[in-house]
Amino acid sequence: MKPGFAAPRHSDFAVRKPTFGSVARSYVGAAALLFAFAMAGCDSGPAPSLYDPDRASGPDPAITSIEPAGFALAGVDIVTLAGSNFSADAANNLVYFNEVRAEVAEASPTSLKVKAPATPGADIEVRVSVLGAENYSNGIPYRLEAAVESFGEIAGFEEPFSITSDLAGNLYVSMNVNGRSAGVLRMAPDGTRSPFIESNFIWRSMAYGTDDMLYAVRGVRAVFRFMEGGRQQVWVAVPDNAVRLSAMTFDPDNNMWAGGNNENIYRIAPDKSVEAFPFEANVRALRFFDGYLYAAATRDNASGIWRWPVAGGEPGEAERYFDVTGANGAEALALAFATNGDLFVGTNGADPVLLVEPGGEGSVLYPGLLLPAAASFAWGDAPNLYMVQGRTDATTPDLIRINTRREGAR
């Protein structure tokens, strides 16, 4: 070793390992530098504004009137808004009933036709917004009445089977509770309940007689009757033990007409005499209207409405009045007439109620608003028709009140 030189230490030649903090600082610094260069290279000034100072807004829409005046049926009626500054393109008009947007069917600069939303309410504000206009229209107060609503507060453990009504508008309901008969309940027009009779049986069809007695059948050969609070009593029994009665109605002469899955229908006179008339079918409902007896029945795997002209208690030749299976592929279960001759047919179809006009033309009543199955009908105070919503795979039992805008023929 040369004089004047110190011997080197081993540590002077050791490689120093960088710490985590120093590496992180190096990466952050490099990234910041690259970002600065990138931004400097891409910066071409402020982005263009979407605001167009030369664009003029369209005139604000205005509503002057609504038809029908005052109210419409929710989910049913077409409502016409008259006014100004609407768009002729229906898609450019946004019509609101409170917060619910309505479907615009037709549009012109001065008129809009919209389907009333299925949301009933008494204090609804109707407004219009037009694309391109800065402000909503003025608001017009309006009312949407329920076309269809639940009645009687039917609980999940209750199941109505058949219904009828009296001239005071009271409803009589054969009710099951927890799988057992709860007898027949009377429901006032406001829904208030009271027990009418106790019974261990479910009644398939009922009618309130002019003698203030309740008549009913339950799938045996007998017709039963009750007074309020009383026990069931056999009124008449058809002589043939094989007969099963599940449908019945009265005509204006107080003859009862009864049927079921039998070879005949039966007329039971006020003196209790019974006469059979050939009609081999599964009769699900019977109604008498304007000199004719009508039956909802299935024959040869097809369901329809048959009718007979009746004079002096004697039926004429049967004719098929309406093809239910052909109309909606379903089975007819219930019948009700309005005083103008319109016939309501309850079925187990997806849209379960058909409206058949006196000329024989049929259509769905209130598409999309009713659920199957329409198992029984009874008129209340006009314009209300009550319906038993029967149990299906998709629906639970209920009582439904339908605003038909018609007077019922009892």
GUSE-161468 format. One record per residue (C-alpha): residue number from 1; residue in one letter; z, y, x. Coordinates in steps of 0.25 Angstrom, whole numbers, plus 2048, in hexadecimal, padded with zeros to 3 digits. Each point is the difference from the previous one (the first is absolute). Layout:
BEGIN
i; aa; zz; yy; xx
NUM; a; Z; Y; X
...
This chain:
BEGIN
i; aa; zz; yy; xx
1; m; 800; 800; 800
2; k; 7FC; 80E; 805
3; p; 80B; 80A; 803
4; g; 801; 80A; 7F6
5; f; 7FC; 7F7; 7F4
6; a; 80A; 7FB; 7F6
7; a; 7FE; 7F2; 7FB
8; p; 7FA; 800; 7F2
9; r; 809; 7FA; 7F5
10; h; 7FB; 7F5; 7F6
11; s; 802; 809; 7F4
12; d; 7F6; 80A; 806
13; f; 7F5; 7F6; 7FD
14; a; 805; 7FB; 7F3
15; v; 7F7; 802; 7F3
16; r; 808; 809; 7F6
17; k; 7FE; 7FA; 7F2
18; p; 7FE; 80B; 7F5
19; t; 80A; 801; 7F5
20; f; 7FD; 7FF; 7F1
21; g; 802; 80E; 7FE
22; s; 7F7; 805; 80B
23; v; 7F5; 7F7; 7FA
24; a; 801; 805; 7F2
25; r; 800; 80E; 805
26; s; 7F3; 7FD; 807
27; y; 7F9; 7FA; 7F4
28; v; 805; 80B; 7F7
29; g; 7FB; 80A; 809
30; a; 7F2; 7FA; 802
31; a; 7FF; 7FE; 7F1
32; a; 803; 80F; 7FD
33; l; 7F6; 804; 80B
34; l; 7F5; 7F7; 7FA
35; f; 803; 805; 7F2
36; a; 7FF; 80E; 804
37; f; 7F3; 7FE; 807
38; a; 7FB; 7F9; 7F3
39; m; 804; 80B; 7F7
40; a; 7FA; 80A; 809
41; g; 7F3; 7F8; 800
42; c; 800; 7FF; 7F1
43; d; 805; 80D; 7FB
44; s; 7F5; 807; 7F9
45; g; 808; 80A; 7F8
46; p; 807; 7FF; 7F2
47; a; 7FC; 7F6; 7F6
48; p; 7F7; 806; 7F4
49; s; 808; 803; 7F4
50; l; 7FD; 7F9; 7F3
51; y; 802; 80C; 7F8
52; d; 7F3; 807; 7FB
53; p; 803; 80E; 7FD
54; d; 7F3; 801; 7F9
55; r; 802; 7F5; 7F6
56; a; 803; 804; 7F2
57; s; 809; 7F8; 7F7
58; g; 7FB; 7FB; 7F2
59; p; 805; 807; 7F4
60; d; 80E; 7FA; 7FB
61; p; 7FE; 7F7; 7F4
62; a; 807; 803; 7F3
63; i; 803; 7F8; 7F3
64; t; 7FF; 807; 7F2
65; s; 803; 7F4; 7F7
66; i; 802; 7F1; 7FF
67; e; 7FB; 7F6; 7F6
68; p; 806; 7F9; 7F8
69; a; 809; 80B; 7FE
70; g; 80F; 7FE; 802
71; f; 800; 7F2; 805
72; a; 7F9; 7F3; 803
73; l; 803; 7F1; 802
74; a; 803; 7FD; 80E
75; g; 7F7; 7F7; 807
76; v; 7F7; 800; 7F4
77; d; 7F9; 80D; 7FC
78; i; 7F5; 808; 807
79; v; 806; 80E; 801
80; t; 7F6; 80C; 801
81; l; 804; 80C; 808
82; a; 7F8; 80D; 7FD
83; g; 7FF; 80B; 80A
84; s; 7F9; 806; 80B
85; n; 7FC; 7FF; 80F
86; f; 801; 7F0; 800
87; s; 7F6; 7F8; 808
88; a; 7F4; 7F9; 7FA
89; d; 803; 7F5; 80A
90; a; 80C; 7F8; 7F9
91; a; 805; 7FC; 80E
92; n; 803; 80E; 804
93; n; 809; 802; 7F5
94; l; 80F; 7FC; 801
95; v; 807; 800; 7F3
96; y; 80F; 7FE; 800
97; f; 80A; 7FD; 7F5
98; n; 80C; 804; 807
99; e; 7FF; 7F8; 80D
100; v; 7F7; 7F5; 7FA
101; r; 7F1; 802; 803
102; a; 7F7; 7FC; 7F5
103; e; 7F2; 7FA; 800
104; v; 7F5; 80A; 7FE
105; a; 7F5; 7F9; 7F7
106; e; 7F7; 80C; 7FE
107; a; 7FF; 80E; 806
108; s; 7F9; 80D; 7FE
109; p; 803; 80E; 804
110; t; 807; 802; 7F3
111; s; 805; 7F3; 7FC
112; l; 807; 7F4; 805
113; k; 802; 7F2; 7F9
114; v; 80C; 7F8; 806
115; k; 807; 7F3; 7FD
116; a; 80F; 803; 7FC
117; p; 809; 7FA; 80A
118; a; 809; 7F4; 7FB
119; t; 80C; 809; 803
120; p; 806; 805; 7F3
121; g; 808; 80D; 800
122; a; 804; 80C; 7F7
123; d; 7FF; 80B; 80A
124; i; 7F4; 7FE; 809
125; e; 7F8; 80B; 807
126; v; 7F1; 7FE; 801
127; r; 7F9; 807; 80C
128; v; 7F3; 7FF; 807
129; s; 7FC; 801; 80F
130; v; 7F2; 802; 804
131; l; 7FB; 7FD; 80E
132; g; 7FC; 80D; 806
133; a; 809; 808; 7F8
134; e; 80D; 806; 806
135; n; 809; 7FF; 7F4
136; y; 804; 7F6; 7F5
137; s; 7FD; 804; 7F2
138; n; 80A; 805; 7F6
139; g; 809; 7F6; 7FA
140; i; 7FF; 7FC; 7F1
141; p; 80C; 7F8; 7FA
142; y; 7FC; 7F3; 7FA
143; r; 806; 7F3; 7FA
144; l; 7FC; 7F2; 802
145; e; 806; 7F6; 7F6
146; a; 802; 7F1; 803
147; a; 7F5; 7F7; 7FA
148; v; 808; 7F4; 804
149; e; 80F; 7FF; 803
150; s; 80B; 7F6; 801
151; f; 809; 7FF; 7F3
152; g; 80E; 7FB; 7FD
153; e; 805; 7FF; 80F
154; i; 7FD; 7F1; 801
155; a; 809; 7FA; 80C
156; g; 7FB; 7F6; 80A
157; f; 808; 7F5; 7F9
158; e; 7FA; 803; 7F2
159; e; 7F2; 7FB; 7FB
160; p; 7FB; 805; 7F2
161; f; 7F7; 7F5; 7F9
162; s; 7FB; 806; 7F3
163; i; 802; 80D; 7F8
164; t; 7FE; 806; 7F2
165; s; 804; 80D; 7FA
166; d; 805; 806; 7F2
167; l; 7FB; 80C; 7F9
168; a; 80A; 809; 806
169; g; 7FB; 7FD; 80E
170; n; 80B; 7F6; 805
171; l; 7FB; 7F5; 809
172; y; 805; 7F2; 7FF
173; v; 800; 7F8; 80D
174; s; 802; 7F1; 802
175; m; 807; 801; 80E
176; n; 803; 7F6; 80B
177; v; 80C; 803; 809
178; n; 802; 7F8; 80D
179; g; 7F7; 7F5; 7FA
180; r; 807; 7FF; 7F3
181; s; 7FD; 806; 7F2
182; a; 808; 80D; 7FD
183; g; 7FB; 800; 7F2
184; v; 7F8; 80B; 7FA
185; l; 804; 80F; 804
186; r; 7FD; 80C; 7F8
187; m; 7FB; 80C; 808
188; a; 800; 80E; 7FA
189; p; 7F4; 809; 803
190; d; 809; 807; 80B
191; g; 802; 7F2; 806
192; t; 80F; 7FE; 7FB
193; r; 803; 7F1; 7FF
194; s; 808; 7F9; 7F6
195; p; 801; 7F1; 7FD
196; f; 7F8; 7FB; 7F3
197; i; 802; 7F1; 800
198; e; 806; 7F6; 809
199; s; 7F7; 7F4; 803
200; n; 7FE; 7F5; 80A
201; f; 7F1; 800; 7FF
202; i; 7F5; 808; 805
203; w; 7F7; 805; 7F5
204; r; 7F1; 800; 802
205; s; 7FC; 809; 7F5
206; m; 808; 809; 7F6
207; a; 7FD; 809; 7F4
208; y; 809; 80A; 7F9
209; g; 7FE; 7FD; 7F1
210; t; 800; 80A; 7F4
211; d; 80D; 7FA; 7FC
212; d; 807; 805; 80D
213; m; 801; 7F2; 805
214; l; 7FB; 7FB; 80E
215; y; 7F6; 7F5; 800
216; a; 7FD; 7F7; 80C
217; v; 7FA; 7F4; 805
218; r; 803; 7F8; 80D
219; g; 7F6; 7F5; 802
220; v; 805; 7F6; 7F5
221; r; 7FA; 7FE; 7F2
222; a; 80B; 809; 7F9
223; v; 800; 80F; 7FE
224; f; 80E; 806; 801
225; r; 806; 80D; 7FB
226; f; 80C; 808; 803
227; m; 808; 80C; 7FB
228; e; 807; 809; 809
229; g; 80C; 7F9; 807
230; g; 7FD; 7F3; 7F8
231; r; 7FC; 7F2; 804
232; q; 7F2; 7FB; 800
233; q; 7FC; 7F9; 7F3
234; v; 7F3; 7F7; 7FE
235; w; 7F8; 808; 7F6
236; v; 7F4; 7F6; 800
237; a; 7FC; 7F4; 807
238; v; 7F1; 7FB; 800
239; p; 800; 7F2; 7FB
240; d; 7F8; 7FA; 80C
241; n; 80B; 7FD; 80B
242; a; 7F5; 801; 80B
243; v; 7FE; 80F; 7FD
244; r; 805; 80A; 80A
245; l; 800; 80F; 7FC
246; s; 800; 80B; 80B
247; a; 7F9; 80B; 7F9
248; m; 802; 807; 7F2
249; t; 7FD; 80D; 7F8
250; f; 801; 805; 7F2
251; d; 7F5; 805; 7F7
252; p; 802; 80C; 7F6
253; d; 803; 7F6; 7F5
254; n; 80C; 7FA; 808
255; n; 7F8; 7F3; 803
256; m; 804; 7FB; 80E
257; w; 7F5; 7FB; 809
258; a; 805; 7F6; 80B
259; g; 7F9; 7F8; 80B
260; g; 801; 7FA; 80E
261; n; 7FA; 7F5; 807
262; n; 7FC; 7F8; 7F4
263; e; 7F4; 7FC; 7F7
264; n; 803; 80A; 7F6
265; i; 805; 80E; 7FD
266; y; 80A; 801; 7F4
267; r; 802; 80A; 7F5
268; i; 80F; 800; 7FB
269; a; 801; 807; 7F3
270; p; 80C; 808; 7FB
271; d; 804; 7F4; 7F7
272; k; 800; 7F8; 80D
273; s; 7F4; 7F8; 7FD
274; v; 7F8; 7FB; 80C
275; e; 7F1; 7FF; 801
276; a; 7F8; 7FB; 80C
277; f; 7F2; 806; 804
278; p; 7F8; 7F8; 80B
279; f; 800; 808; 80E
280; e; 802; 7F7; 80C
281; a; 804; 809; 80B
282; n; 80C; 805; 808
283; v; 804; 80C; 7F8
284; r; 808; 80A; 808
285; a; 801; 80C; 7F7
286; l; 7FC; 804; 7F1
287; r; 7FE; 80D; 7FA
288; f; 7FB; 804; 7F2
289; f; 7F8; 80D; 7FF
290; d; 7F7; 806; 7F5
291; g; 7FE; 7F3; 7F8
292; y; 7FE; 7F7; 80D
293; l; 809; 7F7; 807
294; y; 7FE; 800; 80F
295; a; 804; 7F5; 80A
296; a; 801; 801; 80F
297; a; 7FD; 7F1; 803
298; t; 7FA; 7F7; 80A
299; r; 7F5; 7F6; 7FC
300; d; 7F8; 7F7; 809
301; n; 806; 807; 80D
302; a; 7FC; 80E; 7FB
303; s; 809; 80A; 7FB
304; g; 7FC; 80A; 7F5
305; i; 803; 808; 7F4
306; w; 7FC; 7F9; 7F3
307; r; 801; 806; 7F2
308; w; 800; 7FB; 7F1
309; p; 7FD; 809; 7F4
310; v; 80C; 7FE; 7F6
311; a; 7FF; 802; 7F1
312; g; 80B; 7FB; 7F7
313; g; 807; 7F9; 80B
314; e; 7F4; 7F7; 803
315; p; 7F9; 802; 80E
316; g; 7F1; 800; 801
317; e; 7F8; 7FA; 80B
318; a; 805; 803; 80E
319; e; 7F7; 808; 80A
320; r; 803; 804; 80E
321; y; 802; 80E; 801
322; f; 802; 802; 80F
323; d; 7FE; 7F8; 80C
324; v; 80C; 802; 809
325; t; 7FD; 7F6; 80B
326; g; 7F2; 806; 801
327; a; 806; 80E; 801
328; n; 80A; 7FE; 80B
329; g; 801; 7F2; 803
330; a; 80E; 7FF; 7FA
331; e; 808; 7FA; 7F4
332; a; 804; 808; 7F4
333; l; 80F; 800; 7FD
334; a; 803; 80C; 7F7
335; l; 7F9; 809; 7F5
336; a; 803; 80D; 7FA
337; f; 7F8; 809; 7F7
338; a; 800; 810; 7FF
339; t; 7FD; 806; 7F3
340; n; 7F2; 804; 804
341; g; 7FC; 7F1; 802
342; d; 802; 800; 80F
343; l; 805; 7F3; 805
344; f; 809; 7FE; 80C
345; v; 7FF; 7F2; 806
346; g; 80A; 7FC; 80A
347; t; 7FC; 7F6; 80B
348; n; 804; 7FA; 80D
349; g; 7F5; 807; 807
350; a; 802; 809; 80C
351; d; 7FE; 80C; 7F7
352; p; 807; 7F9; 7F4
353; v; 7FD; 809; 7F4
354; l; 7F2; 801; 7FA
355; l; 7FC; 80A; 7F5
356; v; 7F6; 7FB; 7F6
357; e; 7FA; 80B; 7F7
358; p; 7FC; 7FD; 7F2
359; g; 7F2; 7FD; 804
360; g; 804; 7F5; 809
361; e; 7FF; 808; 80D
362; g; 80B; 7FD; 80A
363; s; 805; 806; 80C
364; v; 80D; 800; 809
365; l; 80B; 809; 7FB
366; y; 805; 809; 80C
367; p; 7FA; 7F9; 80C
368; g; 80A; 7FE; 80B
369; l; 80C; 805; 7F8
370; l; 805; 7F3; 7FA
371; l; 804; 7F3; 806
372; p; 7FE; 7F2; 7FA
373; a; 803; 7F9; 7F8
374; a; 800; 807; 7F2
375; a; 808; 7F5; 7F9
376; s; 804; 807; 7F3
377; f; 7FE; 80E; 7F8
378; a; 807; 808; 7F6
379; w; 7FE; 80E; 7FB
380; g; 80B; 80A; 801
381; d; 7FF; 80F; 7FC
382; a; 7F2; 805; 801
383; p; 7F9; 800; 80A
384; n; 809; 7F6; 807
385; l; 7FC; 7F1; 802
386; y; 80A; 7F7; 806
387; m; 7FC; 7F4; 809
388; v; 808; 7F5; 806
389; q; 7FB; 7FF; 80F
390; g; 801; 7F1; 802
391; r; 804; 7F9; 80C
392; t; 7F5; 7FC; 80A
393; d; 7FF; 7FD; 80F
394; a; 7FE; 80F; 803
395; t; 809; 807; 7F5
396; t; 80E; 7FF; 7FA
397; p; 803; 801; 7F2
398; d; 801; 80E; 7F9
399; l; 7FF; 808; 7F4
400; i; 7F5; 80A; 800
401; r; 7FD; 80C; 7F7
402; i; 7F2; 804; 7FF
403; n; 7FB; 80E; 7FB
404; t; 7F4; 7FC; 7F8
405; r; 7FD; 80D; 7FA
406; r; 7FE; 7F8; 7F3
407; e; 809; 7FD; 7F4
408; g; 803; 7F1; 7FE
409; a; 7FD; 7F7; 7F4
410; r; 80C; 7F8; 7FE
